[in-house]
Amino acid sequence: MADVEKENLKNLEEKQKSRPGTGSQGKVSKPPSAGSGPASRPHSRTSPAPSRKSVSRNGSARSSAKGRPGSKISNMSGDVSDQSDNEDTRSKTTMEEGDGEGSDGYDTDLEIEDKRIEYDSTGRTTYKEACKQIGVVPVSYFLRHMQDSELVMMHHGLGPLGAKAIATSLVTNTTILKLNLRDNWLEAQGGKYIAEMLVENCYIHDLDLSYNKIGNDGAEPIAEMLQDNSTLDRVLLSGNGFGDKAAEAFAEAIMSNQKMEEMDLSHNEFGEVSGGLLGPAIAENSQMKVLDLSWNHLRRKGALAVSEGIRDNITITHLDLSWNGFGDDGAEAIGDALKSNKTLEFLDMSNNRISTEGAVLLAKGLIENDTLRVLKMGKNPMQSAGCYGVLKGISQNEKSAIQELDFSDILVNDDFDELLKQVKEMLPALLVKTAERVHGRGGAAKDFKKAKPRADPMTKLKQYVEKNNLRLVDLFNQFDKDKSMSVTREEFAQGIEATGIDLSPDELNRLLDTLDKDGDGEIEYGELVFGAQAHQEQERKMAKKRMKKQKQTQA
């Protein structure tokens, strides 16, 4: 037994002697201290500091070095030979991102800078990607003008999908402050996309979505957006086919929004019910200054409700109610409103079926009002007596602020002329327009002169067609870019201007009114043909009258 124990002890001592790092006595030897042994070799310029990342110029050199334990490339920056696969992959990616000048296998001491993606405030990249996903062609005009403060994209035929792509990019756009998408056939869905964008965008403060056929379905998301939006101060929604259902949504928006200063809801289909909804909202709003409700169907109770809203409103200065159907009852209600309202400065009541009686009733409000500066009542069947009644009301108000009266297309008699002379002594700056005369500012009798005979714009149009050997369809095709055989009033006006036909603004407006018989804001080719035929028939009648008069004179 003693011999066996001795043998085992001998074997254990031999194992301890053969273990690396031990001395002859079987003790583990310690590594030399920092102060002992030879000094470490200083780093050269080509040797990276331990705290710096390094890049290998040659991927193959990296691979071969990795196979050599203890090499500089495999151990620099504190790396150890037993790094995980993830660390090795990350190190390889770092090397590939270096901007070396060659593949010479040398290391570099250049520090690697992190790549930063610059924020695209215009949304250009987002727009291109959105177009790709939606399947629409990017609009080059939009891409060129994304950094403008005002983006005008009228008549581009975007449609709902085009609007979606644009809305997607405008969510993050910070440069565009005014957005004009008039006449782009956005329809209800396109209107919804724009509304959703405006919930997020807090830079756009001026919006024009007129003539886009948005309809009642598209009105709701737009109105909901307006209730909470605190950026938009001007919103134009003319000619979108809004009716009673839309009026309910917009009434909520007008009542809630305390930022919007101008709103255009003209050329829509608001009727009696709509007036009943909009009137109370107008009364509650305390921010709006300009409101356009012209070219609707506000009559009877609807007209009365709107008038009552104006009576109680304390901020609106500019109001356009022309081309509705207020009638005499509505005129009386407006007269009552003028007695109480202390902010209104501009009022357009043109073409509202107001008779002589209605004009006299409205004039009662002018006796007490001291803020209204411009009153337009042209194209009403009020005759000279109605104009006289309005002027009489002003003459009885020493504090009247009236500067302009518009009685366009209404013939006045000598009684009106005499009263006007008296009023001019009280208000020398007063400008009065009638069917035949324009009394300018100044007060002298010589200023009261006959207006020049008005040229017939249809005659000028006919002369242009004949001179250039055109057909009506050829002329219309110049205006009709999308070949839909229908153009907006704006497109027709732009086309007339491009042809060089010499029409004054008044003549152009009369031409548009003549052709746009249904008042829908668009002129179809058929309406142009009908207008030309009616003009030709009128010329024939006038020629017959001249011939008859000439014969009578000769006899």
Steps between C-alpha positions, in 0.01 A plus 500: 500500500782741587659434161172580317454831683856603414436423134185711490673796667781481245256510208318806644825695532591422139161628378543827689848547349363452146214760546583833319558812711627307807842495656706209610321505834159466332397863564327713241733772373364859482522720191761781523376826649480830313825616645690179444630352182571683174296807406220447250557615140353849434221537245605621156289731273389194309408313816153593629448609855310248712201738528463544124321291244707385205428404145681236299570602142485142381230257594726202419770634729242513775404139434857373503584700810200362678651156465818610673452510879663799658518714184438879525196501267321230694572648845484885451244711682490251786349219289558148617536193288185338635255781391150389410380473141290817541804705607701362208224587254470855640877547474493381138221746416702782657798415280291499182365848578850653509601727216845355432714611210618157392522132586858500633419321825603792724299620798383862527472721807209701352198498728172372356217756516143384532284568193206733568190510280393860442132570582300576185277790606349534151367144482649444153619147574173415669304626198693285252458193715128570548451536123674168449283321755174661387576456133486858374749700298683764707410855402821675397351842576438392859856372537641827367295718732500303825730755661289803404303678768197506267406196293252568219384182323178597329360287214748210529239223500645333809195296592462321835817287469715792393370691799589208727862500383531874548332489841738226614802717426351821640454350846864580579550794262603816683547744211159525331277756673236551229347203317284549189352179353206666323329298225675163530204260517600390849146380576401382847790262555760753390349759731526250784872441431571872509301539821693218669826664397395833648434335834876433520644793304526816708658730242240546225278798583337570162298229321309504169304185408243673278331321209608146593160325512562403861128472576323431828703185576828685478370799694482311830874418540591854390260651752627271777854610423396866518351452844841422650737674259677799651712597199270568204382859479367496141294216349343507152249223420300652215324284242510158670134400491448537875137471610299480821698203636825686454351814656448314826868403513622847405272662756682307772835606354403868480373491857809325640787643297652812653790543258348523150452858378376442144270232361357460150200269461366660182370315191361209704151362560414636843124547522240596758601225745866589463429862585326390818813310600761757399323802650544409871859392433578841345356668807726298733824542305728768641798488263381500138535825305414400141212268402384420146166321463419629151353283224302269727126453560454683832133597502206550734578359847860429401551863400342619823725275710815623328388861546445441870847347524649813344304714742662329798847452355770733633796443264394461134596803289452364146183307404396380154140374472452573130322266260283325758128566537456711812199685359323779686475309829873432494569864415295612798692259725830639370371850578432394858849349520658827385336680790686286754817390323796726570777332298370437145675720240424322170166345402409353159127436450506499118247289311287395798149561362463814707216726381440868573326409825788281613754774423305750712485250788876439480559877496353529850814335629717753316341781700668367815810320370830689523756236388391379154720645226405302187149384407433311177141449390528477122297263281197518732148586372486801733484762224582867553258527794692234691831676437339825614383332822851376580650840432231663712590283796865602471405868479328470837812369673754768587744232619478289184835359386382401149764553233363291211153406376466254214165498316636336184246422226232715665374807317446807719290813437541871566363477855788270589745740338373795704516308828851379417620858462379573851665188642826591327512820700494289817724220362726655234705177462195290412524291180172387341461260208178457303410348165582815305706719728797501728522784749863523604650635818527875516144628512508735202214473252744439215604174667154366442538386145348246268683173498653393172292254298597154608656277238343162444759237601333236283553727199872520576513123540324453165738742327802311635366166373426639154832685473702186581284274284403282796197302601350534845616148581857595403489795738352292779763227458769760569348547847403137563831341596356171625261463203199463728296750295457701820718772655476703817437873492864552599625281214279682250620838627864388475437374149347832394799683640739267313327568168553874539131588461466850642243467779483714810442325835136610490454374144662168588271454800194578287615248240545233766158576649344478154651160424469343846121487491454243776746675731695184582836668453578308180453578132427208272550503126124481453457817706750681278310391189168602654641839599632560148166406346310725741733786419453446129122502541521820703707665227235409244227657710704814550565521127126475430427777751759726341357438155147567623607821671686610190192448282287697744750786491505503120119501488 
